[in-house]
Amino acid sequence: MRPSRMLCLQRSYATGSRDPRKDRSHWSKGLFLQACWALIRNRHMNWIEIYNRLFEIINESGTNYYSGPRFISIAKEFNPYFPDYTLYIDERRRTRKSTSRKDFFRDILLDFPEDIRVRFVKRILQDAQENNTPKCTELSALLEGKAKGPAISIPQHVWNADRLNEYLEDIDTSITQGNHQRAISLSYTCLEGFFKAFIEHNIPDKRSLTELIAMSREIQGYLKGMVKTYPDEALKLLNHITHAVDKTRNSFSESHFGEEAEKWLSTFVRDCVNSTIRLLLGFM
């Protein structure tokens, strides 16, 4: 028997409650709480943003500039068997992959496990810190999880940035006050509004779409045509998140998870919406 389940049984017997193996409602609720907590605790780092910030630093002329051989020399510190620059570029040409620095630097970094990526970026920042203090400091804070989520800037002709930031502040206030149903409704409205803005800007002939799932599928199709190197699994996350937000909004009032679970769920939905919008901003 798994330790987590044994612990649950021991607590149940100790408090005199019914055996959770015979109480599906109790057991399902326990699994739900564990899942919510795990999702919030293990939120993934936004490597698109991290890499874009890093490339800004190492693409500037001067001592911070990284040529292909210099970047690969850092990769070799974490994988001594990484191919030399010439061999690596020849292989990319053979497989018809881009040989631009921005593309192959990203591929090298993201091929490493996440813990190595963090060390890789920190290693570069050690050398760059003296010459680009503000940007390096911001990126270091982001890696350490000490930076606030950046205020989202949306082109004024598409959607007012202040409007979105007000949504996020309002959602956070609702969560703090324990009004989790309102926080989830606002998250839904925020995502719905941005999807409409994205379609208006990029796929204007589909502006008649109003249903959240339908808009998500249209945006996924657009991205699939624009970014052919993205794996389908990554693009499908857009639909998965949209379904989760839609389902949560529609069924939240009918369920009673308890205060802690509701807080975790509303926080998770808020973060999903925020991360989705930040990702899509790169295509506007």
Backbone bond lengths (Angstrom), bond angles and torsions (degrees), N, CA, C in turn:
res aa  C-N    CA-C-N  psi(-1)  N-CA   C-N-CA  omega(-1)  CA-C   N-CA-C  phi
1 M - - - 1.463 - - 1.526 109.94 -
2 R 1.307 118.14 139.50 1.452 121.16 -179.26 1.522 110.04 -65.52
3 P 1.367 118.18 145.12 1.460 121.27 -178.66 1.512 113.01 -56.99
4 S 1.361 117.86 -39.54 1.464 120.28 -178.27 1.519 111.49 -62.71
5 R 1.350 116.13 -38.39 1.441 118.68 -179.91 1.525 110.74 -73.83
6 M 1.352 117.09 -37.34 1.454 120.83 177.19 1.519 110.32 -60.16
7 L 1.356 116.08 -41.78 1.450 119.97 179.37 1.516 110.58 -62.88
8 C 1.333 116.04 -41.29 1.462 120.37 179.31 1.525 110.44 -61.22
9 L 1.345 116.91 -42.39 1.462 121.38 179.86 1.523 110.62 -65.76
10 Q 1.350 116.11 -42.88 1.452 119.20 -179.50 1.516 111.27 -61.53
11 R 1.327 116.73 -42.87 1.457 119.71 178.99 1.519 111.45 -64.54
12 S 1.320 115.52 -38.49 1.462 120.12 -178.95 1.516 110.61 -63.81
13 Y 1.350 117.05 -46.80 1.457 119.93 -179.82 1.525 110.80 -66.74
14 A 1.350 116.71 -36.68 1.455 120.05 -177.24 1.513 111.99 -65.96
15 T 1.314 117.32 -32.43 1.465 120.94 -178.40 1.516 112.13 -92.40
16 G 1.332 116.90 -2.63 1.453 119.46 177.27 1.504 113.74 80.84
17 S 1.338 118.23 10.56 1.456 119.87 179.94 1.510 110.10 -81.35
18 R 1.309 116.58 172.53 1.455 120.10 -178.90 1.512 111.88 -67.21
19 D 1.294 116.29 155.35 1.459 122.32 176.68 1.522 108.53 -61.42
20 P 1.356 119.10 117.88 1.472 120.33 -176.77 1.513 113.16 -63.22
21 R 1.356 117.27 -17.61 1.453 118.57 176.83 1.517 110.93 -67.49
22 K 1.343 115.41 -20.32 1.458 119.94 179.99 1.526 111.33 -103.34
23 D 1.296 115.38 0.92 1.457 119.47 -177.38 1.520 108.74 -122.99
24 R 1.313 117.08 88.96 1.465 121.33 -174.64 1.511 111.80 -61.64
25 S 1.327 116.76 -35.28 1.459 119.37 -179.59 1.515 110.37 -62.65
26 H 1.338 115.85 -44.30 1.464 120.09 179.68 1.523 110.97 -62.13
27 W 1.320 115.47 -46.13 1.464 119.70 -177.21 1.528 111.64 -66.85
28 S 1.336 117.50 -41.57 1.466 120.58 179.49 1.515 110.92 -62.95
29 K 1.327 115.37 -39.43 1.460 119.08 179.83 1.527 110.70 -64.67
30 G 1.360 115.48 -39.47 1.455 119.51 178.48 1.509 111.82 -63.10
31 L 1.333 116.62 -41.99 1.465 120.48 178.43 1.516 110.84 -64.51
32 F 1.329 116.20 -39.14 1.466 120.17 -179.88 1.527 110.36 -62.71
33 L 1.346 116.45 -44.85 1.458 120.35 179.91 1.522 111.10 -61.57
34 Q 1.343 115.78 -43.25 1.459 119.57 179.07 1.524 111.09 -62.88
35 A 1.330 116.28 -41.20 1.474 120.06 -178.48 1.517 111.26 -65.07
36 C 1.342 116.28 -44.27 1.469 120.09 179.88 1.526 110.48 -60.91
37 W 1.327 115.38 -45.71 1.456 118.86 -178.13 1.523 111.51 -64.63
38 A 1.326 116.30 -41.11 1.469 119.88 179.96 1.515 111.28 -63.99
39 L 1.327 117.29 -39.57 1.461 120.62 -178.93 1.515 111.11 -64.13
40 I 1.331 117.13 -42.25 1.456 120.17 -178.24 1.525 110.64 -72.46
41 R 1.340 116.27 -39.78 1.452 120.60 -177.02 1.523 111.18 -68.83
42 N 1.321 116.70 -31.97 1.468 120.64 -173.74 1.519 113.43 -108.91
43 R 1.324 116.52 32.48 1.460 119.01 178.56 1.529 109.84 -58.45
44 H 1.332 116.33 136.51 1.455 121.08 -176.91 1.519 110.59 -76.45
45 M 1.326 114.31 148.51 1.455 119.66 175.50 1.526 108.09 -73.40
46 N 1.312 115.02 149.56 1.466 120.65 -179.48 1.525 108.07 -86.64
47 W 1.337 116.64 91.78 1.455 120.36 -174.18 1.517 113.09 -76.08
48 I 1.312 117.36 -18.61 1.473 119.11 174.05 1.527 108.83 -65.79
49 E 1.323 115.90 -47.86 1.466 119.85 179.22 1.528 111.28 -65.89
50 I 1.335 116.32 -44.47 1.466 119.95 -178.96 1.532 110.32 -59.20
51 Y 1.337 115.86 -45.83 1.462 118.08 -178.24 1.531 111.31 -66.66
52 N 1.327 117.28 -42.44 1.465 119.61 179.94 1.530 111.06 -60.60
53 R 1.327 116.24 -39.68 1.467 119.93 177.13 1.539 110.51 -65.74
54 L 1.327 115.69 -42.30 1.469 119.63 179.52 1.521 110.87 -62.61
55 F 1.332 117.32 -43.99 1.465 119.67 -176.83 1.526 111.16 -65.97
56 E 1.338 117.10 -32.89 1.464 119.57 175.17 1.531 110.39 -57.02
57 I 1.328 115.19 -40.65 1.466 120.78 -177.24 1.528 111.37 -70.57
58 I 1.343 116.43 -45.42 1.477 119.20 -172.67 1.525 112.76 -90.87
59 N 1.326 116.96 4.34 1.466 120.02 177.63 1.525 111.83 -101.94
60 E 1.339 116.75 -3.16 1.456 119.87 179.73 1.528 110.08 -79.27
61 S 1.299 116.45 144.87 1.466 120.06 179.36 1.527 109.53 -66.73
62 G 1.303 115.73 149.98 1.458 119.87 -179.66 1.514 111.42 114.64
63 T 1.323 115.48 -158.09 1.467 120.05 -173.98 1.520 113.23 -68.35
64 N 1.326 117.67 -20.84 1.467 119.85 -179.47 1.525 112.74 -83.04
65 Y 1.314 117.26 -10.51 1.470 119.81 -175.88 1.532 110.83 -66.59
66 Y 1.340 114.61 133.10 1.460 120.22 178.79 1.523 109.94 -112.01
67 S 1.312 114.95 117.30 1.465 120.52 171.09 1.523 107.66 -80.08
68 G 1.338 115.74 172.74 1.457 119.42 177.81 1.525 112.65 -58.49
69 P 1.339 118.37 -50.95 1.466 119.70 179.91 1.528 112.92 -59.77
70 R 1.325 117.27 -36.84 1.471 119.57 -179.61 1.527 110.73 -66.81
71 F 1.328 116.97 -42.35 1.463 120.33 179.89 1.535 110.23 -64.97
72 I 1.321 116.27 -41.52 1.464 119.97 -179.32 1.530 110.71 -67.70
73 S 1.320 117.08 -28.46 1.469 119.01 177.12 1.527 110.53 -64.45
74 I 1.336 117.03 -32.79 1.472 120.09 175.61 1.521 109.60 -70.47
75 A 1.335 116.07 -41.38 1.469 119.69 178.55 1.526 110.70 -58.21
76 K 1.336 116.26 -36.79 1.464 120.52 -178.53 1.529 112.08 -68.60
77 E 1.331 116.58 -22.27 1.463 118.96 176.99 1.529 110.55 -66.75
78 F 1.340 116.31 -27.75 1.463 120.75 -178.56 1.522 112.50 -102.58
79 N 1.333 115.90 -17.72 1.460 120.91 175.03 1.524 107.77 -144.78
80 P 1.335 116.58 93.70 1.475 119.97 -175.91 1.522 113.93 -59.19
81 Y 1.330 117.03 -18.15 1.463 120.66 -177.22 1.534 112.57 -95.85
82 F 1.324 115.63 8.09 1.470 118.95 177.02 1.526 108.71 -63.58
83 P 1.358 118.30 139.48 1.471 119.89 -176.82 1.516 113.03 -65.23
84 D 1.312 115.69 154.57 1.460 120.80 174.72 1.531 109.63 -65.33
85 Y 1.325 114.64 163.76 1.459 120.86 -175.77 1.531 112.35 -53.88
86 T 1.323 117.42 -49.81 1.471 120.44 -176.45 1.520 111.46 -61.73
87 L 1.323 116.64 -45.98 1.465 120.11 179.18 1.517 111.30 -62.69
88 Y 1.345 115.71 -40.71 1.467 119.88 -178.72 1.528 111.38 -63.90
89 I 1.327 116.44 -45.63 1.468 120.60 -179.07 1.528 110.75 -67.35
90 D 1.326 116.87 -39.81 1.472 119.83 177.78 1.527 110.72 -60.89
91 E 1.330 116.95 -39.51 1.460 120.57 179.40 1.525 110.98 -67.37
92 R 1.303 117.94 -38.33 1.462 120.78 177.48 1.523 110.96 -65.73
93 R 1.311 116.34 -40.47 1.466 119.46 177.16 1.529 110.38 -63.54
94 R 1.332 115.34 -41.01 1.466 119.45 -178.94 1.534 110.58 -62.95
95 T 1.293 117.29 -36.54 1.471 121.32 -178.74 1.529 112.10 -94.38
96 R 1.343 115.66 8.53 1.466 122.46 175.96 1.524 113.17 60.55
97 K 1.320 114.89 40.24 1.459 120.62 174.23 1.520 109.30 -99.46
98 S 1.316 115.04 154.83 1.461 119.94 -178.55 1.533 110.60 -61.33
99 T 1.330 114.90 141.36 1.461 119.54 177.10 1.532 111.19 -110.44
100 S 1.327 117.05 14.83 1.466 119.26 175.33 1.530 108.34 -71.16
101 R 1.317 115.99 146.05 1.463 119.99 -177.18 1.520 112.17 -57.14
102 K 1.326 116.92 -43.12 1.467 119.16 -176.49 1.522 111.15 -62.25
103 D 1.322 116.84 -37.00 1.470 120.18 -178.04 1.527 112.10 -75.05
104 F 1.341 116.59 -48.43 1.469 115.46 -174.61 1.528 112.53 -79.71
105 F 1.351 117.75 -23.90 1.466 118.90 171.47 1.533 109.34 -61.89
106 R 1.332 115.35 -45.43 1.474 119.82 -179.87 1.526 110.91 -61.11
107 D 1.327 116.57 -44.72 1.465 119.69 -178.58 1.523 111.43 -63.00
108 I 1.331 116.24 -40.40 1.472 119.56 179.16 1.526 110.28 -62.42
109 L 1.327 116.08 -48.60 1.466 120.11 -178.09 1.521 111.87 -62.02
110 L 1.332 116.32 -48.29 1.462 119.81 -173.76 1.521 113.31 -74.98
111 D 1.329 117.98 -11.93 1.463 120.44 175.29 1.526 112.06 -75.72
112 F 1.326 116.34 -17.31 1.460 119.70 177.38 1.531 110.47 -81.27
113 P 1.337 117.83 153.79 1.474 119.82 172.14 1.529 109.74 -61.02
114 E 1.330 116.52 159.09 1.459 119.72 -171.98 1.524 112.88 -60.47
115 D 1.332 118.39 -38.70 1.464 119.13 -178.86 1.522 111.22 -64.93
116 I 1.340 117.18 -34.47 1.466 120.47 177.49 1.529 110.15 -72.47
117 R 1.327 116.45 -37.02 1.475 119.12 177.62 1.526 110.80 -56.64
118 V 1.328 115.53 -44.68 1.468 119.97 -179.04 1.530 109.83 -60.54
119 R 1.319 116.66 -46.03 1.469 120.36 179.20 1.525 111.49 -65.35
120 F 1.328 116.57 -36.48 1.471 122.54 178.49 1.532 109.80 -60.43
121 V 1.330 116.04 -50.14 1.472 120.01 -178.43 1.525 110.48 -65.58
122 K 1.324 116.54 -42.03 1.466 119.27 178.94 1.523 111.50 -62.51
123 R 1.319 116.05 -35.15 1.468 120.19 178.64 1.529 110.44 -62.60
124 I 1.329 117.08 -42.50 1.471 120.54 177.94 1.525 110.39 -66.97
125 L 1.327 116.22 -39.83 1.466 120.00 -178.72 1.524 112.01 -64.65
126 Q 1.326 117.54 -28.28 1.468 120.13 177.41 1.515 110.98 -56.97
127 D 1.328 116.13 -42.68 1.462 120.38 -178.43 1.525 111.94 -79.85
128 A 1.332 116.08 -31.17 1.466 119.34 -173.32 1.522 113.38 -87.27
129 Q 1.335 117.55 -16.13 1.462 121.69 -171.37 1.522 113.46 -54.75
130 E 1.328 117.37 -40.67 1.465 120.20 -175.20 1.520 112.25 -70.78
131 N 1.331 116.92 -24.62 1.460 119.79 -173.36 1.526 113.75 -103.73
132 N 1.318 118.16 -9.55 1.464 120.57 -177.68 1.522 109.18 -148.60
133 T 1.312 115.65 57.93 1.457 121.14 -169.58 1.524 114.51 -56.43
134 P 1.348 120.68 -50.11 1.474 118.76 -175.62 1.527 113.25 -60.37
135 K 1.337 117.03 -49.82 1.462 119.77 -177.89 1.522 111.31 -67.00
136 C 1.310 116.85 -37.79 1.463 120.51 179.03 1.524 110.77 -66.22
137 T 1.317 116.14 -40.84 1.469 120.59 179.48 1.515 110.90 -63.32
138 E 1.331 116.59 -42.56 1.462 120.77 179.54 1.525 110.94 -63.91
139 L 1.337 116.55 -42.40 1.466 120.05 -179.50 1.527 110.93 -68.73
140 S 1.323 117.33 -38.65 1.468 120.49 177.34 1.521 110.60 -61.94
141 A 1.335 116.27 -41.71 1.462 120.26 178.99 1.523 110.97 -64.63
142 L 1.323 115.93 -37.84 1.464 120.29 179.02 1.528 110.68 -64.73
143 L 1.318 116.94 -40.35 1.464 121.04 179.00 1.523 111.43 -65.72
144 E 1.326 116.08 -34.15 1.456 119.86 -177.81 1.520 112.47 -85.55
145 G 1.339 116.30 -3.95 1.461 119.16 -179.16 1.506 113.09 75.63
146 K 1.354 116.72 17.62 1.466 119.99 -178.14 1.516 112.29 -95.42
147 A 1.325 116.67 -10.57 1.461 119.50 -177.72 1.508 110.48 -86.94
148 K 1.301 116.67 142.32 1.455 120.51 173.39 1.520 108.78 -69.02
149 G 1.295 116.33 151.56 1.453 118.88 173.90 1.509 109.02 -57.94
150 P 1.323 118.90 128.44 1.463 120.53 -174.71 1.514 111.58 -62.86
151 A 1.319 114.92 142.75 1.458 118.72 174.80 1.516 108.26 -61.59
152 I 1.298 116.40 135.06 1.453 120.46 -174.14 1.516 109.97 -82.38
153 S 1.309 116.03 126.94 1.455 120.99 179.91 1.520 109.28 -106.91
154 I 1.306 116.23 118.16 1.454 121.54 -178.00 1.523 108.84 -115.59
155 P 1.313 118.53 135.81 1.461 120.22 178.45 1.526 111.37 -49.54
156 Q 1.316 114.64 132.41 1.458 119.15 -173.83 1.526 112.68 -60.83
157 H 1.351 117.09 -29.09 1.458 118.17 -177.55 1.522 111.48 -76.76
158 V 1.331 116.91 -10.63 1.453 119.90 -179.72 1.520 110.61 -99.74
159 W 1.302 116.44 -53.98 1.463 120.77 -179.72 1.503 107.61 -158.73
160 N 1.306 117.53 145.41 1.443 121.11 -176.27 1.524 110.58 -72.35
161 A 1.333 117.11 124.05 1.465 120.76 -177.54 1.521 111.59 -62.88
162 D 1.330 115.89 -37.89 1.460 118.92 179.96 1.527 111.22 -62.33
163 R 1.308 115.19 -34.74 1.462 119.38 -179.80 1.532 110.78 -61.98
164 L 1.345 116.07 -44.12 1.457 120.25 -179.88 1.520 111.08 -67.32
165 N 1.328 117.20 -44.14 1.457 120.04 -179.59 1.529 111.44 -64.27
166 E 1.323 116.42 -32.85 1.467 119.70 174.68 1.524 110.85 -64.93
167 Y 1.346 115.94 -38.48 1.461 119.69 175.82 1.528 110.52 -58.00
168 L 1.335 115.41 -49.51 1.456 119.86 -177.16 1.522 111.65 -62.36
169 E 1.313 116.52 -41.45 1.468 119.94 177.57 1.524 110.74 -64.62
170 D 1.335 115.76 -40.16 1.465 120.37 -179.99 1.526 110.53 -65.68
171 I 1.342 116.60 -39.77 1.470 120.99 178.23 1.521 109.89 -62.97
172 D 1.333 116.80 -46.34 1.456 120.87 -179.66 1.528 111.42 -62.21
173 T 1.329 116.15 -39.79 1.463 120.04 178.09 1.525 110.70 -63.31
174 S 1.326 116.45 -42.42 1.461 120.73 179.13 1.525 111.33 -62.09
175 I 1.333 116.60 -41.47 1.471 120.58 178.70 1.527 110.06 -64.12
176 T 1.337 115.72 -44.39 1.467 119.79 179.78 1.520 111.39 -60.93
177 Q 1.318 116.58 -37.28 1.466 121.24 -179.05 1.520 113.07 -82.46
178 G 1.337 117.09 -2.96 1.455 120.61 178.97 1.511 114.15 83.09
179 N 1.346 116.93 9.57 1.464 120.65 179.56 1.534 107.96 -91.77
180 H 1.327 116.67 73.07 1.460 121.39 -170.76 1.528 112.70 -73.97
181 Q 1.321 117.11 -30.33 1.468 118.87 177.76 1.527 110.06 -64.87
182 R 1.316 117.20 -40.48 1.461 120.47 177.97 1.525 110.40 -67.10
183 A 1.339 117.46 -38.38 1.471 120.89 179.18 1.519 110.55 -60.91
184 I 1.313 117.07 -41.87 1.466 120.68 -179.23 1.532 110.48 -70.27
185 S 1.330 117.32 -39.35 1.470 119.97 177.35 1.524 110.91 -62.26
186 L 1.340 116.43 -40.83 1.463 120.08 178.44 1.529 111.23 -67.01
187 S 1.327 117.06 -37.31 1.471 120.32 177.72 1.525 110.29 -62.20
188 Y 1.326 115.79 -42.33 1.473 120.98 177.96 1.534 109.84 -61.10
189 T 1.329 116.10 -48.05 1.468 120.57 -178.14 1.526 111.10 -62.89
190 C 1.330 116.33 -38.72 1.457 121.55 179.07 1.526 110.87 -62.96
191 L 1.331 116.45 -47.32 1.467 120.55 -180.00 1.529 110.55 -65.36
192 E 1.315 116.68 -42.43 1.460 121.28 179.62 1.535 110.77 -60.24
193 G 1.335 116.42 -44.73 1.461 120.40 -179.79 1.516 112.05 -64.07
194 F 1.333 116.36 -40.12 1.458 118.40 -179.60 1.520 111.64 -70.48
195 F 1.333 117.49 -38.94 1.466 119.82 176.74 1.529 110.14 -57.50
196 K 1.323 116.58 -43.60 1.468 120.18 179.36 1.527 110.41 -61.69
197 A 1.342 115.95 -41.47 1.463 120.07 179.40 1.531 111.02 -65.88
198 F 1.327 116.65 -40.90 1.466 120.96 179.70 1.523 110.72 -62.30
199 I 1.328 116.03 -45.06 1.470 120.06 -179.62 1.520 110.49 -66.71
200 E 1.315 116.95 -40.68 1.461 120.22 178.37 1.527 110.87 -60.01
201 H 1.325 116.30 -37.12 1.464 121.09 -176.77 1.531 112.39 -80.72
202 N 1.344 116.93 -40.09 1.464 120.69 -172.14 1.529 115.25 -107.21
203 I 1.334 116.99 -29.33 1.472 120.14 -176.88 1.535 108.51 -133.31
204 P 1.321 117.79 61.48 1.468 120.79 -172.03 1.529 114.67 -58.34
205 D 1.341 117.28 -25.85 1.463 118.33 179.98 1.532 112.03 -72.34
206 K 1.342 117.11 -7.13 1.464 121.41 177.91 1.530 111.54 -109.10
207 R 1.331 116.10 17.96 1.456 119.23 -175.60 1.533 113.28 -65.79
208 S 1.318 117.51 -13.96 1.460 119.79 179.64 1.529 112.26 -74.30
209 L 1.336 117.77 -13.84 1.465 120.49 179.02 1.529 110.23 -66.73
210 T 1.310 116.34 136.65 1.464 120.83 179.43 1.523 112.71 -130.39
211 E 1.323 117.35 -19.01 1.463 120.56 -177.07 1.525 109.57 -81.82
212 L 1.338 117.07 133.66 1.456 122.02 -170.40 1.527 112.86 -57.85
213 I 1.330 117.87 -47.79 1.463 121.29 -177.25 1.526 110.89 -64.58
214 A 1.334 116.09 -41.38 1.466 120.09 179.53 1.526 110.79 -63.20
215 M 1.335 117.09 -40.32 1.466 120.04 177.86 1.522 110.69 -64.87
216 S 1.332 116.31 -40.25 1.458 120.46 179.17 1.523 111.27 -60.47
217 R 1.326 116.76 -44.62 1.467 120.30 -179.97 1.529 111.33 -63.68
218 E 1.319 116.01 -38.63 1.466 119.96 179.69 1.529 110.46 -65.67
219 I 1.339 116.30 -41.55 1.462 120.76 179.25 1.527 110.50 -66.70
220 Q 1.324 116.29 -39.42 1.465 120.04 177.63 1.529 110.48 -61.09
221 G 1.321 116.21 -43.37 1.458 119.77 178.07 1.513 112.07 -63.04
222 Y 1.319 116.29 -39.35 1.464 120.71 177.69 1.529 110.78 -61.99
223 L 1.336 116.11 -46.73 1.460 120.40 -179.25 1.525 111.68 -64.35
224 K 1.327 115.55 -37.20 1.461 119.53 -179.39 1.524 110.57 -62.81
225 G 1.320 116.65 -35.83 1.451 120.26 178.09 1.517 113.22 -76.22
226 M 1.345 115.87 -28.63 1.460 120.60 -177.26 1.521 112.76 -83.87
227 V 1.333 116.78 -36.91 1.469 121.05 -173.73 1.517 108.49 -123.28
228 K 1.297 116.11 85.31 1.462 120.88 -173.98 1.524 112.84 -72.37
229 T 1.345 117.54 -15.60 1.460 119.83 -179.08 1.526 112.52 -84.72
230 Y 1.339 117.06 -10.93 1.463 119.30 179.49 1.523 109.60 -73.06
231 P 1.339 118.16 133.76 1.474 119.10 175.95 1.524 110.19 -68.20
232 D 1.318 115.98 147.12 1.468 120.39 -179.55 1.519 111.43 -56.50
233 E 1.340 116.56 -35.80 1.464 119.82 -178.27 1.523 111.46 -60.03
234 A 1.339 116.59 -37.84 1.463 120.01 179.72 1.520 111.05 -67.60
235 L 1.332 116.11 -42.74 1.463 119.39 179.98 1.526 111.86 -68.53
236 K 1.333 115.85 -32.35 1.463 118.82 179.59 1.521 112.16 -66.79
237 L 1.342 116.58 -21.68 1.458 119.58 177.72 1.523 111.26 -58.79
238 L 1.334 116.46 -32.35 1.463 119.70 178.34 1.520 110.60 -58.48
239 N 1.342 116.50 -45.66 1.459 119.78 178.55 1.523 111.80 -68.56
240 H 1.337 116.42 -38.77 1.469 119.41 180.00 1.529 110.91 -61.42
241 I 1.334 115.82 -45.09 1.462 120.00 179.93 1.524 110.42 -64.75
242 T 1.337 116.40 -42.81 1.463 120.02 179.75 1.522 111.01 -61.55
243 H 1.332 116.75 -44.48 1.465 120.14 177.01 1.525 110.90 -59.63
244 A 1.341 116.19 -41.61 1.461 119.92 -178.93 1.524 111.34 -63.83
245 V 1.329 116.73 -44.05 1.465 120.78 179.03 1.519 110.51 -64.13
246 D 1.338 116.04 -44.82 1.464 121.08 -179.48 1.528 111.23 -62.65
247 K 1.325 116.06 -47.09 1.462 120.98 -178.14 1.523 111.07 -65.46
248 T 1.321 115.74 -41.62 1.463 119.63 -179.52 1.524 110.76 -64.11
249 R 1.325 116.83 -45.22 1.470 120.19 179.30 1.520 111.44 -60.09
250 N 1.340 116.15 -41.86 1.462 119.71 -174.26 1.524 113.85 -76.96
251 S 1.329 117.09 -24.30 1.473 118.62 -174.96 1.513 113.74 -114.75
252 F 1.326 117.81 -3.42 1.462 119.95 -173.63 1.514 112.10 -60.42
253 S 1.329 117.21 -44.33 1.463 120.37 -175.71 1.515 112.00 -67.88
254 E 1.348 117.41 -19.28 1.459 120.06 -178.53 1.522 112.03 -88.12
255 S 1.345 116.64 -10.64 1.458 120.42 -176.71 1.528 109.62 -111.51
256 H 1.297 115.59 155.68 1.458 121.14 179.53 1.525 107.65 -132.86
257 F 1.343 115.04 95.97 1.455 120.06 -172.57 1.529 112.37 -92.36
258 G 1.315 118.04 -17.13 1.453 120.41 -171.97 1.512 110.29 101.09
259 E 1.325 116.28 153.20 1.462 121.41 -172.23 1.524 113.52 -57.04
260 E 1.339 118.43 -47.08 1.458 120.63 -176.91 1.524 111.91 -65.29
261 A 1.342 116.14 -44.78 1.462 119.63 179.71 1.526 111.25 -64.03
262 E 1.323 116.79 -39.01 1.468 120.25 178.71 1.528 110.32 -63.82
263 K 1.318 116.11 -38.72 1.470 119.39 178.54 1.525 110.37 -64.93
264 W 1.323 117.12 -44.99 1.462 120.46 179.44 1.533 110.71 -61.69
265 L 1.336 115.56 -43.57 1.463 119.60 -176.83 1.525 111.04 -66.87
266 S 1.327 117.59 -45.13 1.471 119.73 -179.15 1.528 110.53 -66.39
267 T 1.336 117.74 -35.09 1.465 120.85 177.07 1.524 110.69 -67.32
268 F 1.325 115.70 -41.93 1.464 120.23 179.60 1.526 111.38 -63.14
269 V 1.336 117.03 -44.16 1.462 121.24 179.07 1.528 110.28 -63.16
270 R 1.323 116.78 -42.92 1.470 121.17 178.62 1.526 110.16 -58.78
271 D 1.339 116.79 -45.38 1.462 120.46 -178.28 1.523 111.78 -68.22
272 C 1.329 116.94 -36.52 1.470 120.09 176.95 1.523 110.81 -61.66
273 V 1.322 116.30 -45.09 1.468 121.10 179.63 1.524 110.09 -63.05
274 N 1.316 116.64 -46.57 1.458 121.42 -179.41 1.534 111.05 -60.03
275 S 1.347 116.57 -47.16 1.469 120.41 -178.03 1.532 111.20 -66.56
276 T 1.326 116.75 -38.34 1.467 120.49 179.27 1.518 111.26 -62.42
277 I 1.314 116.22 -44.38 1.467 120.51 -178.83 1.535 110.00 -66.57
278 R 1.312 116.46 -41.64 1.465 119.46 179.14 1.531 110.76 -62.30
279 L 1.320 116.82 -38.42 1.464 120.10 177.48 1.528 110.65 -63.67
280 L 1.328 116.91 -47.88 1.462 121.07 -176.65 1.519 112.91 -67.06
281 L 1.334 116.64 -24.04 1.465 119.18 178.86 1.529 111.54 -60.30
282 G 1.327 116.54 -26.55 1.455 119.11 179.00 1.513 113.71 -67.65
283 F 1.322 116.92 -11.13 1.470 121.28 -178.49 1.520 111.82 -111.90
284 M 1.329 116.12 17.19 1.459 119.33 -179.22 1.520 110.45 -118.90
